[in-house]
Amino acid sequence: MGHSSSRDGAGAGAEAPSPLPSRLARFRRRLRDRAAASSEAAESGRAVAADDFAGIARIRIVKADMQFKDKFFACLSLGERTYRTDKSDSTSSPVWNSEKKVVVETNGPHIARISVFETNKFAKNTLVGYCEVDLFDMLTKDLDEHSDELTLLDPSSSITTVGSISISCYIEDPVETEQSFARRVLAMVDYNEDGKLSLSEFSDLMKAFGNKLAVTKIEELFRQVDTNGDGIVDMDELAALLADQQEKEPLISNCPVCGEILGKYDKINDMIHMTLCFDEGTGNQIMSGGFLTDKQASYGWMFNLSEWAHFSSYDVGLHSGSTASHILVFDRRTKRLVEEDIDGKIVLSMRALYQSKVGLTLIDSGVKDLLKNLSEKQGKKMNSPESAKDIPKFLELFKDQINLDEVKDPLESFKTFNEFFIRQLKPGVRPIACNEQDTIATCAADSRLMAFSSVDESTRLWIKGRKFSIEGLLGKDVHSDALCNGSLVIFRLAPQDYHRFHVPVSGTLEKFVEIPGYLYTVNPIAVNSKYCNVFTENKRVVSIISTSEFGKVAFVAIGATMVGSVTFLKKEGDYVHKGDEFGYFSFGGSTVICVFEKDAIQFDADLLANSERSLETLVSVGMTLGVSRRNNGLQAPELEKCSLE
């Protein structure tokens, strides 16, 4: 299929029409217009309509040059979809020449990640390199088709190169997409492949698509193009007419490829659906799809067998029992799904302990005390000089999730594992959004976030412990009616995260209250369980921040399994500015919960939307969290001008 427009202009003797804007100019204009429209929509509260569609991009992964020989495959991840190439031969220069068409939306995901894996017959496939590419940057350059050779980075260091990969990108204009689609539909009945169709062929095609359009109407459309009356028309001309008619009155009722009934949404979505379906029939090497993350795409036959046998599942949302095998989160920066790394043996033990009545019996019979003692012993161990030897193993386990280039001190300066665990970051790597606007709250930790406008929402969508309440979380010395009826946000830190937490709002620290308790895991496998009450039974420290913009804000630092202590760097009476370093957790996963008074904050829409799906959002310190609803009639700050990074 060619990349030039099917409209080559008028005949030689025709008057030259005014030149149309180029395909690239139209694409740029859509990006610019939609940015302005979304700004207006944000101010007026209107939802953005279907014209968010910018075009369909064809991305081709051509080849790579690696530093060693093996059998490789590559994955393309964009938003909530991942595609993978076939496996190459054993070589250091794999060639895939494999492509996929993806929908580009002006306000949707546009940072694509390309991951390269080396294959293993029995063990799991290994991620060896990756790169990220901004499709908007590539597709707005002054080229019809943009090709580039990108550096593949080591998953454990963004400054270490492991090879290079060649890709090409091409954006189809919506008009071009419609006509290209129509030509390919008509080609199904062009049996002699001469680029011409008869009336009977066109009629058969319409009937095959399930359309009940009257015969006279079909003939009328056909004769609009059959100007010389010979009963044969040029397929390109008929394609233009068909595309135009499909916009006015759809002729195609069912997708010719998958058979799905069309018309569920709108005409543009029908066209997108059929274009992507027809992509499988071009004869080109097409990447296989159906994956949510590149990690899922990298799994071998053992994982596929476990899914088939229902031993595990791979999906977004609440997980319980045997389905609690994989935890998917939404990366706010790249707008794509990622899978959280957890050791398989740990997953099995957590499922047995927290997702069953047998586990509940064990917890009630003394396991909770055992977990507490184990965590305290592990904390002491991680403070010993011998624990420093565990740092390299820890980095290898999370090599694509810990960026050592952000760490303030060199690796060799950490004399114990805990010194590394509570590492500081270089100044500026976590900028604070709208730093001078105290009416905007920011994220308190590098974490997986859930935001809820009420306690009822949190228990409906996420927290399944039967006894959860704000009163139980804050304790009798802190809770108030305003807080108990308020909204809350949960920041869950995993072991691989930066474990220092920061102040989300500016104000004065009124008090600190330490509440003794147990040390259950804060992993969603436990939080989503009806058998235990993680947040109201775990050891925690509650601090109250008094603010002029949000009223009272409760900041709850919750310990967890393997977390020996919570350390605060501020004291009662201190004035803190949002983004200030507030404290840190020692070894292990842990959680911060912030409780706001009723109607004090409007959480960012994307955070609420993901939480409504029971999907955690991966955020970084300083990203926007929400805006005060108590700004005394002042105009709300323009959040789109605040950095999310």
C-alpha positions as CSV (number, residue, x, y, z in Angstrom):
1,M,0.0,0.0,0.0
2,G,1.4,3.3,-1.0
3,H,1.8,6.3,1.3
4,S,0.8,9.0,-1.1
5,S,-2.8,10.4,-1.2
6,S,-5.1,8.6,-3.7
7,R,-6.2,12.0,-5.0
8,D,-3.6,13.0,-7.6
9,G,-5.4,16.1,-8.8
10,A,-7.4,17.0,-11.9
11,G,-6.7,16.1,-15.5
12,A,-4.2,18.0,-17.5
13,G,-6.6,20.5,-18.9
14,A,-8.4,21.3,-15.7
15,E,-8.0,24.6,-13.9
16,A,-5.6,24.2,-11.0
17,P,-7.5,24.3,-7.7
18,S,-6.2,26.1,-4.6
19,P,-3.5,23.9,-3.1
20,L,-4.8,21.9,-0.1
21,P,-2.9,21.9,3.2
22,S,-0.4,19.0,3.3
23,R,-1.1,15.8,5.3
24,L,1.5,17.0,7.8
25,A,0.0,20.4,8.1
26,R,-3.4,19.0,8.8
27,F,-2.0,16.7,11.5
28,R,-0.2,19.6,13.1
29,R,-3.3,21.7,13.0
30,R,-5.4,18.9,14.7
31,L,-2.8,18.8,17.5
32,R,-2.9,22.5,18.0
33,D,-6.7,22.8,17.7
34,R,-7.3,20.0,20.1
35,A,-4.9,21.5,22.7
36,A,-6.9,24.7,22.6
37,A,-10.2,22.9,22.7
38,S,-9.2,20.8,25.7
39,S,-8.2,23.9,27.5
40,E,-11.6,25.4,26.9
41,A,-13.3,22.1,27.8
42,A,-11.4,21.9,31.1
43,E,-12.6,25.4,32.0
44,S,-16.2,24.7,31.1
45,G,-16.3,21.1,32.3
46,R,-17.3,19.7,28.9
47,A,-16.1,16.3,27.7
48,V,-13.9,16.2,24.6
49,A,-15.8,14.8,21.6
50,A,-14.7,12.3,19.0
51,D,-12.5,14.8,17.1
52,D,-9.8,13.9,19.6
53,F,-8.8,11.5,16.8
54,A,-5.6,12.7,15.2
55,G,-4.9,9.9,12.8
56,I,-3.6,6.3,12.6
57,A,0.1,5.8,12.9
58,R,1.9,2.9,11.3
59,I,5.0,2.0,13.4
60,R,7.5,-0.4,12.0
61,I,10.3,-2.0,14.0
62,V,12.9,-2.8,11.4
63,K,16.0,-4.2,13.0
64,A,18.5,-3.9,15.9
65,D,22.2,-4.1,16.5
66,M,23.0,-5.8,19.8
67,Q,26.2,-6.4,21.7
68,F,25.9,-10.2,21.8
69,K,24.2,-13.0,19.8
70,D,20.9,-14.5,20.8
71,K,17.3,-15.0,19.6
72,F,15.6,-11.7,20.2
73,F,12.0,-10.3,19.9
74,A,10.8,-6.7,20.4
75,C,7.7,-5.3,22.0
76,L,5.9,-2.0,21.2
77,S,3.8,-0.6,24.1
78,L,1.5,2.4,23.8
79,G,-1.2,3.2,26.4
80,E,-3.0,0.0,27.4
81,R,-1.9,-2.1,24.5
82,T,1.3,-4.0,23.7
83,Y,2.4,-5.7,20.5
84,R,5.3,-8.0,19.8
85,T,7.4,-9.2,16.8
86,D,8.3,-12.7,16.0
87,K,11.5,-14.2,17.4
88,S,14.6,-13.7,15.3
89,D,17.3,-16.2,14.4
90,S,20.3,-16.4,16.7
91,T,22.2,-13.3,15.7
92,S,23.6,-10.0,17.1
93,S,21.7,-8.1,14.3
94,P,18.1,-9.2,14.4
95,V,15.8,-8.1,11.6
96,W,12.0,-8.1,12.2
97,N,10.6,-5.6,9.7
98,S,7.3,-5.9,11.6
99,E,4.7,-3.2,11.8
100,K,1.5,-2.3,13.6
101,K,-1.1,0.5,13.1
102,V,-2.1,2.4,16.3
103,V,-4.6,5.1,16.9
104,V,-3.1,8.5,17.8
105,E,-5.2,10.8,19.9
106,T,-4.2,14.4,20.6
107,N,-4.9,14.0,24.4
108,G,-4.1,10.3,24.6
109,P,-0.9,8.3,25.1
110,H,1.9,9.3,22.7
111,I,5.1,8.0,24.4
112,A,5.7,4.6,23.0
113,R,8.1,2.2,24.7
114,I,10.1,-0.3,22.6
115,S,11.5,-3.2,24.6
116,V,13.9,-5.9,23.4
117,F,14.0,-9.3,25.0
118,E,16.4,-12.2,24.7
119,T,14.7,-15.5,24.7
120,N,15.1,-18.5,26.9
121,K,13.6,-21.9,26.2
122,F,12.8,-22.8,29.8
123,A,13.5,-19.8,32.0
124,K,11.6,-16.5,31.5
125,N,12.6,-14.2,28.7
126,T,14.9,-11.4,29.8
127,L,14.6,-7.7,29.1
128,V,17.9,-6.5,27.7
129,G,17.2,-3.0,26.4
130,Y,14.6,-0.4,25.9
131,C,13.9,3.0,24.5
132,E,11.1,5.5,24.5
133,V,9.9,7.6,21.6
134,D,7.4,10.5,21.5
135,L,5.2,9.9,18.5
136,F,4.2,13.5,18.3
137,D,7.8,14.5,17.9
138,M,8.4,12.0,15.2
139,L,5.2,12.5,13.3
140,T,5.3,16.3,13.1
141,K,8.7,16.4,11.4
142,D,8.8,17.6,7.8
143,L,8.9,14.1,6.4
144,D,6.1,11.8,5.0
145,E,7.7,8.8,6.7
146,H,10.1,9.3,9.5
147,S,12.8,6.7,10.1
148,D,15.2,6.8,13.0
149,E,17.9,4.8,14.7
150,L,17.3,4.9,18.5
151,T,19.7,4.0,21.3
152,L,18.7,1.0,23.4
153,L,19.4,1.7,27.1
154,D,20.3,-0.8,29.8
155,P,17.1,-1.3,32.0
156,S,19.2,-0.6,35.1
157,S,20.8,2.6,33.9
158,S,19.6,5.3,31.5
159,I,23.1,6.3,30.5
160,T,24.4,2.8,29.6
161,T,23.9,1.7,26.0
162,V,23.3,-1.9,25.0
163,G,22.7,-1.5,21.3
164,S,20.5,0.4,18.8
165,I,17.1,-0.2,17.1
166,S,15.7,1.1,13.8
167,I,12.1,2.1,13.5
168,S,9.9,4.1,11.1
169,C,6.7,6.0,11.7
170,Y,4.1,7.3,9.3
171,I,0.8,9.1,10.1
172,E,-2.2,8.5,8.0
173,D,-4.5,11.5,7.5
174,P,-8.1,10.7,8.5
175,V,-9.3,11.4,4.9
176,E,-6.5,9.2,3.5
177,T,-7.4,6.5,6.1
178,E,-11.1,6.5,5.0
179,Q,-10.3,6.2,1.3
180,S,-7.5,3.6,1.9
181,F,-10.0,1.5,3.9
182,A,-12.7,1.8,1.2
183,R,-10.2,0.7,-1.5
184,R,-9.3,-2.4,0.5
185,V,-12.9,-3.2,1.0
186,L,-13.7,-3.0,-2.7
187,A,-10.6,-5.0,-3.5
188,M,-12.3,-8.0,-2.0
189,V,-14.5,-8.4,-5.0
190,D,-12.0,-7.2,-7.6
191,Y,-11.4,-10.8,-8.7
192,N,-9.3,-10.1,-11.8
193,E,-7.3,-7.4,-9.9
194,D,-7.6,-4.8,-12.7
195,G,-8.7,-2.0,-10.4
196,K,-12.2,-1.9,-11.8
197,L,-15.6,-3.1,-10.5
198,S,-18.9,-4.0,-12.1
199,L,-22.4,-3.2,-10.7
200,S,-23.0,-6.8,-9.8
201,E,-19.7,-7.0,-7.9
202,F,-20.5,-3.9,-6.0
203,S,-24.0,-5.2,-5.2
204,D,-22.7,-8.5,-3.9
205,L,-20.2,-6.6,-1.7
206,M,-23.0,-4.5,-0.1
207,K,-25.1,-7.6,0.6
208,A,-22.1,-9.4,2.1
209,F,-21.7,-6.6,4.6
210,G,-25.2,-7.1,5.9
211,N,-26.6,-3.8,4.5
212,K,-30.2,-3.8,3.5
213,L,-29.9,-0.7,1.3
214,A,-32.4,-0.9,-1.5
215,V,-31.1,-2.0,-4.9
216,T,-32.1,1.3,-6.5
217,K,-29.9,3.1,-3.9
218,I,-26.9,0.9,-4.7
219,E,-27.4,1.5,-8.4
220,E,-27.7,5.2,-7.8
221,L,-24.4,5.3,-6.0
222,F,-22.7,3.2,-8.7
223,R,-24.0,5.3,-11.6
224,Q,-22.7,8.5,-9.9
225,V,-19.2,7.3,-10.8
226,D,-20.1,5.4,-14.0
227,T,-20.2,8.6,-16.1
228,N,-19.8,6.8,-19.4
229,G,-22.5,4.2,-18.7
230,D,-20.5,1.2,-19.6
231,G,-21.2,-0.6,-16.2
232,I,-17.5,-0.6,-15.2
233,V,-16.0,2.0,-12.8
234,D,-12.5,2.8,-11.6
235,M,-12.1,1.4,-8.0
236,D,-10.3,4.5,-6.7
237,E,-13.2,6.8,-7.8
238,L,-15.7,4.4,-6.2
239,A,-13.7,4.3,-3.0
240,A,-13.9,8.1,-2.7
241,L,-17.6,7.9,-3.1
242,L,-18.0,5.0,-0.7
243,A,-15.9,6.9,2.0
244,D,-18.1,10.0,1.5
245,Q,-21.3,8.0,1.7
246,Q,-20.2,6.1,4.8
247,E,-20.0,9.5,6.6
248,K,-23.5,10.4,5.6
249,E,-25.3,7.1,5.7
250,P,-23.3,4.0,6.6
251,L,-23.4,1.3,4.0
252,I,-21.4,-1.3,6.0
253,S,-23.3,-2.8,8.9
254,N,-20.7,-5.5,10.0
255,C,-16.9,-5.5,10.0
256,P,-15.9,-7.6,7.0
257,V,-12.9,-9.1,9.0
258,C,-14.2,-9.9,12.5
259,G,-18.0,-9.7,11.9
260,E,-18.6,-7.2,14.7
261,I,-21.7,-5.2,14.5
262,L,-20.9,-1.5,13.7
263,G,-22.7,1.6,14.8
264,K,-22.2,1.1,18.6
265,Y,-20.4,4.4,19.0
266,D,-19.9,6.7,16.0
267,K,-18.8,6.7,12.4
268,I,-15.2,7.6,13.2
269,N,-14.9,4.7,15.6
270,D,-16.4,2.3,13.0
271,M,-13.8,3.5,10.5
272,I,-10.9,3.1,13.0
273,H,-12.1,-0.4,13.9
274,M,-12.3,-1.6,10.4
275,T,-9.0,0.0,9.4
276,L,-7.2,-1.7,12.2
277,C,-8.9,-5.0,11.4
278,F,-8.0,-4.8,7.8
279,D,-4.4,-4.2,8.8
280,E,-4.1,-7.9,9.4
281,G,-4.8,-8.6,5.7
282,T,-2.2,-6.5,4.0
283,G,0.4,-9.2,3.6
284,N,2.9,-7.2,5.6
285,Q,4.6,-8.6,8.7
286,I,2.2,-7.6,11.4
287,M,3.1,-7.6,15.1
288,S,0.9,-9.8,17.3
289,G,-1.3,-8.1,19.8
290,G,-3.7,-8.9,22.7
291,F,-1.2,-8.0,25.4
292,L,-1.5,-5.3,28.1
293,T,2.2,-4.9,29.0
294,D,5.5,-5.8,27.5
295,K,6.1,-8.2,30.4
296,Q,3.0,-10.1,29.6
297,A,4.1,-10.3,26.0
298,S,7.4,-11.7,27.1
299,Y,6.0,-14.6,29.0
300,G,6.5,-18.0,27.6
301,W,4.3,-21.1,27.3
302,M,4.2,-21.9,31.0
303,F,2.3,-18.6,31.7
304,N,0.0,-19.2,28.8
305,L,-0.8,-22.6,30.1
306,S,-1.5,-21.2,33.6
307,E,-3.9,-18.7,32.1
308,W,-5.6,-21.4,30.1
309,A,-6.0,-23.6,33.2
310,H,-7.3,-20.6,35.3
311,F,-4.4,-20.8,37.7
312,S,-3.8,-17.1,37.1
313,S,-5.3,-14.2,35.3
314,Y,-3.9,-11.0,33.7
315,D,-6.2,-8.0,33.8
316,V,-6.9,-4.6,35.3
317,G,-8.9,-4.2,38.6
318,L,-9.6,-6.0,41.8
319,H,-7.9,-9.3,42.4
320,S,-8.7,-12.0,44.9
321,G,-7.9,-15.6,45.5
322,S,-6.1,-17.3,42.7
323,T,-6.4,-14.3,40.4
324,A,-4.1,-12.2,42.6
325,S,-1.0,-13.2,40.6
326,H,-0.2,-10.0,38.6
327,I,-0.5,-6.4,39.7
328,L,-0.9,-3.9,36.8
329,V,-0.6,-0.2,37.3
330,F,-1.0,2.8,35.0
331,D,2.1,4.9,34.5
332,R,1.0,8.5,34.6
333,R,4.0,9.9,32.8
334,T,3.9,7.6,29.8
335,K,0.2,6.8,30.0
336,R,0.7,3.1,29.6
337,L,0.2,0.0,31.7
338,V,3.1,-1.6,33.5
339,E,3.4,-4.7,35.6
340,E,4.8,-4.6,39.1
341,D,7.6,-7.0,39.8
342,I,7.0,-9.4,42.7
343,D,8.8,-12.7,43.3
344,G,6.5,-15.6,42.5
345,K,7.1,-17.4,45.8
346,I,6.1,-14.2,47.7
347,V,2.9,-14.0,45.7
348,L,2.0,-17.5,46.5
349,S,2.6,-17.0,50.2
350,M,0.6,-13.8,50.3
351,R,-2.3,-15.4,48.5
352,A,-2.3,-18.3,51.0
353,L,-2.1,-16.1,54.0
354,Y,-4.4,-13.1,53.1
355,Q,-6.8,-14.6,50.5
356,S,-8.2,-17.6,52.4
357,K,-10.1,-18.5,55.6
358,V,-7.2,-20.8,56.4
359,G,-4.8,-17.8,56.3
360,L,-7.2,-15.8,58.5
361,T,-7.1,-18.6,61.0
362,L,-3.3,-18.6,60.9
363,I,-3.2,-14.8,61.4
364,D,-5.5,-15.0,64.4
365,S,-3.4,-17.8,65.9
366,G,-0.2,-15.8,66.1
367,V,1.1,-15.2,62.6
368,K,0.6,-11.4,63.1
369,D,3.0,-11.4,66.0
370,L,5.4,-13.5,64.0
371,L,5.3,-11.0,61.1
372,K,6.1,-8.2,63.6
373,N,9.0,-10.0,65.1
374,L,10.3,-11.0,61.7
375,S,10.1,-7.4,60.5
376,E,12.0,-6.1,63.5
377,K,14.8,-8.7,63.0
378,Q,15.0,-8.0,59.3
379,G,15.3,-4.3,60.1
380,K,18.3,-4.9,62.3
381,K,19.8,-7.2,59.7
382,M,19.5,-4.5,57.0
383,N,21.4,-2.0,59.3
384,S,24.4,-4.3,59.6
385,P,27.5,-3.9,57.4
386,E,27.0,-7.4,56.0
387,S,23.7,-6.3,54.4
388,A,25.6,-4.1,51.9
389,K,26.3,-7.2,49.8
390,D,22.5,-7.5,49.1
391,I,22.4,-4.2,47.2
392,P,23.7,-5.6,43.8
393,K,21.2,-8.5,44.0
394,F,18.4,-6.0,44.8
395,L,19.3,-3.8,41.8
396,E,19.4,-6.8,39.5
397,L,15.9,-7.9,40.7
398,F,14.5,-4.4,39.9
399,K,16.9,-3.4,37.2
400,D,14.4,-1.7,35.0
401,Q,12.6,0.1,37.9
402,I,15.5,1.8,39.8
403,N,17.3,4.6,38.0
404,L,20.7,4.9,39.6
405,D,21.3,8.1,37.6
406,E,18.8,9.9,39.9
407,V,20.6,8.8,43.2
408,K,22.4,11.6,45.0
409,D,25.3,9.5,46.4
410,P,27.5,7.0,44.6
411,L,26.6,3.3,45.1
412,E,29.8,2.5,46.9
413,S,29.0,5.1,49.6
414,F,26.2,3.0,51.1
415,K,27.7,0.9,53.9
416,T,24.4,-0.9,54.8
417,F,21.4,-2.0,52.8
418,N,19.2,0.4,54.7
419,E,21.4,3.4,53.8
420,F,20.7,2.5,50.2
421,F,17.0,1.9,50.8
422,I,16.5,5.4,52.2
423,R,18.7,6.9,49.5
424,Q,18.2,10.6,48.6
425,L,17.8,11.8,45.1
426,K,19.7,14.5,43.2
427,P,18.2,18.1,43.5
428,G,15.7,18.8,40.7
429,V,14.9,15.2,39.7
430,R,11.4,15.5,41.3
431,P,10.2,19.0,40.5
432,I,7.2,20.2,42.4
433,A,4.2,21.2,40.2
434,C,3.0,24.8,40.6
435,N,5.4,25.2,43.5
436,E,4.2,28.7,44.3
437,Q,0.5,27.9,44.3
438,D,-0.6,26.5,47.6
439,T,-4.1,25.9,46.3
440,I,-2.6,22.9,44.4
441,A,-1.7,19.7,46.3
442,T,1.0,17.4,45.0
443,C,1.9,13.7,45.3
444,A,3.6,12.8,48.5
445,A,5.7,9.8,47.3
446,D,7.0,7.8,44.4
447,S,4.2,5.3,44.6
448,R,1.1,3.6,43.2
449,L,-1.9,5.9,44.0
450,M,-5.6,5.4,44.6
451,A,-7.8,8.5,45.1
452,F,-11.4,8.4,46.4
453,S,-13.9,11.2,47.0
454,S,-15.4,9.3,50.0
455,V,-14.8,6.4,52.3
456,D,-17.7,4.6,50.6
457,E,-16.0,4.8,47.3
458,S,-12.7,3.4,48.8
459,T,-14.4,0.4,50.3
460,R,-16.5,-0.2,47.1
461,L,-13.5,-0.1,44.8
462,W,-10.4,-1.0,46.7
463,I,-10.3,-1.6,50.5
464,K,-12.1,-4.8,51.3
465,G,-11.3,-5.2,55.0
466,R,-14.6,-5.4,56.8
467,K,-13.7,-2.9,59.6
468,F,-12.1,-0.1,57.6
469,S,-13.2,3.4,58.6
470,I,-11.5,6.8,58.9
471,E,-12.1,6.7,62.7
472,G,-10.3,3.4,62.9
473,L,-7.5,4.7,60.7
474,L,-6.8,8.0,62.6
475,G,-7.5,6.8,66.1
476,K,-9.7,8.3,68.8
477,D,-7.2,11.1,69.6
478,V,-7.2,12.6,66.0
479,H,-10.4,11.9,64.1
480,S,-13.0,14.6,63.6
481,D,-16.4,14.7,61.8
482,A,-14.9,16.8,59.0
483,L,-12.2,14.3,58.3
484,C,-14.4,11.2,58.8
485,N,-16.7,12.3,56.1
486,G,-13.9,13.5,53.8
487,S,-11.9,12.1,50.9
488,L,-8.7,10.1,50.9
489,V,-5.7,9.2,48.8
490,I,-3.5,6.1,49.2
491,F,0.2,6.2,48.2
492,R,1.5,2.6,48.2
493,L,5.3,2.3,48.1
494,A,6.9,-0.9,46.7
495,P,10.4,-2.0,47.8
496,Q,12.0,-0.7,44.6
497,D,10.7,2.9,45.1
498,Y,12.4,6.0,46.5
499,H,11.3,5.6,50.1
500,R,11.3,9.2,51.3
501,F,7.9,10.9,51.5
502,H,7.2,14.6,51.1
503,V,4.6,17.1,52.2
504,P,1.6,17.3,49.8
505,V,0.3,20.7,51.1
506,S,1.7,23.8,52.8
507,G,0.8,24.4,56.4
508,T,1.7,24.0,60.1
509,L,2.3,20.6,61.7
510,E,-0.1,20.5,64.7
511,K,0.5,17.1,66.2
512,F,2.0,13.6,65.8
513,V,0.2,10.5,67.2
514,E,1.8,7.1,67.1
515,I,-0.6,4.2,67.0
516,P,0.9,0.7,67.8
517,G,-0.2,-2.2,65.6
518,Y,0.9,-5.2,63.5
519,L,2.9,-5.3,60.3
520,Y,0.7,-6.9,57.6
521,T,1.9,-6.4,54.0
522,V,0.3,-3.4,52.2
523,N,0.3,-5.2,48.9
524,P,-3.1,-5.1,47.1
525,I,-3.3,-8.9,47.6
526,A,-3.9,-8.1,51.3
527,V,-5.7,-4.7,50.9
528,N,-8.2,-6.3,48.5
529,S,-8.8,-9.2,50.9
530,K,-12.0,-9.4,53.1
531,Y,-10.1,-11.4,55.7
532,C,-7.8,-8.7,57.2
533,N,-7.9,-5.0,58.0
534,V,-4.5,-3.8,56.9
535,F,-4.8,0.0,57.3
536,T,-6.6,0.0,60.7
537,E,-4.5,-2.7,62.3
538,N,-1.0,-1.9,61.1
539,K,1.5,0.2,63.1
540,R,1.2,3.8,62.0
541,V,2.0,7.5,62.8
542,V,-0.7,10.1,62.2
543,S,0.2,13.8,61.7
544,I,-2.1,16.7,61.3
545,I,-1.2,19.5,58.9
546,S,-3.3,22.7,59.4
547,T,-3.6,24.6,56.1
548,S,-5.4,27.7,54.9
549,E,-6.4,26.2,51.5
550,F,-7.5,22.6,52.5
551,G,-8.4,22.9,56.2
552,K,-7.0,20.0,58.3
553,V,-5.1,17.3,56.4
554,A,-4.3,14.0,58.1
555,F,-1.0,12.4,56.9
556,V,-0.8,8.8,57.9
557,A,2.5,6.9,57.5
558,I,1.8,3.2,57.7
559,G,4.4,0.5,58.5
560,A,4.3,-2.9,56.7
561,T,5.9,-6.3,56.7
562,M,9.7,-5.8,56.7
563,V,9.4,-2.1,57.6
564,G,11.2,-1.7,60.9
565,S,10.6,2.0,61.5
566,V,9.1,5.3,60.2
567,T,11.3,8.3,60.7
568,F,10.1,11.9,60.5
569,L,12.4,14.9,59.7
570,K,9.9,17.6,61.0
571,K,8.4,18.2,64.4
572,E,5.3,19.7,65.9
573,G,4.9,23.4,65.3
574,D,7.1,23.4,62.1
575,Y,5.7,25.2,59.0
576,V,6.2,23.0,56.0
577,H,5.9,23.9,52.3
578,K,4.5,21.4,49.8
579,G,7.3,19.3,48.4
580,D,9.4,19.5,51.5
581,E,11.0,16.2,52.6
582,F,8.9,14.9,55.5
583,G,10.5,11.6,56.4
584,Y,11.3,8.1,55.3
585,F,10.5,4.4,55.7
586,S,13.2,1.8,56.4
587,F,13.4,-1.4,54.5
588,G,10.2,-2.9,52.9
589,G,7.1,-1.8,51.2
590,S,4.9,0.8,53.0
591,T,2.0,3.2,52.6
592,V,1.0,6.8,53.1
593,I,-2.7,7.8,53.4
594,C,-3.8,11.4,53.2
595,V,-7.3,12.3,54.5
596,F,-8.8,15.6,53.5
597,E,-11.9,17.2,55.0
598,K,-15.1,16.9,53.1
599,D,-15.3,19.1,50.0
600,A,-11.8,20.4,50.6
601,I,-10.1,19.0,47.5
602,Q,-11.0,18.2,43.9
603,F,-8.6,15.3,42.9
604,D,-7.3,15.3,39.4
605,A,-9.7,13.7,36.9
606,D,-7.3,11.1,35.6
607,L,-6.5,9.8,39.2
608,L,-10.2,9.4,39.9
609,A,-10.9,7.7,36.6
610,N,-8.2,5.1,37.2
611,S,-9.4,4.6,40.8
612,E,-12.9,4.0,39.5
613,R,-11.5,1.1,37.5
614,S,-9.7,-0.2,40.7
615,L,-6.4,0.6,38.8
616,E,-3.5,2.2,40.7
617,T,-1.7,5.1,39.1
618,L,2.1,5.2,39.2
619,V,3.1,8.7,40.3
620,S,6.2,10.5,41.3
621,V,6.8,13.0,44.1
622,G,5.7,16.5,43.0
623,M,3.1,15.5,40.4
624,T,-0.3,17.3,40.8
625,L,-2.8,15.6,43.1
626,G,-5.7,18.0,43.1
627,V,-6.9,21.6,43.6
628,S,-8.5,23.3,46.7
629,R,-12.2,23.8,46.5
630,R,-12.0,26.5,49.2
631,N,-10.3,29.3,47.1
632,N,-12.9,31.9,48.2
633,G,-14.2,32.6,44.7
634,L,-10.7,32.9,43.2
635,Q,-10.3,31.4,39.7
636,A,-8.9,27.8,39.9
637,P,-5.3,27.5,38.8
638,E,-4.6,26.2,35.3
639,L,-3.5,22.7,36.0
640,E,-2.5,22.1,32.4
641,K,0.3,24.6,33.0
642,C,1.7,22.6,35.9
643,S,4.4,20.0,35.4
644,L,3.4,16.4,36.0
645,E,7.0,15.3,36.3
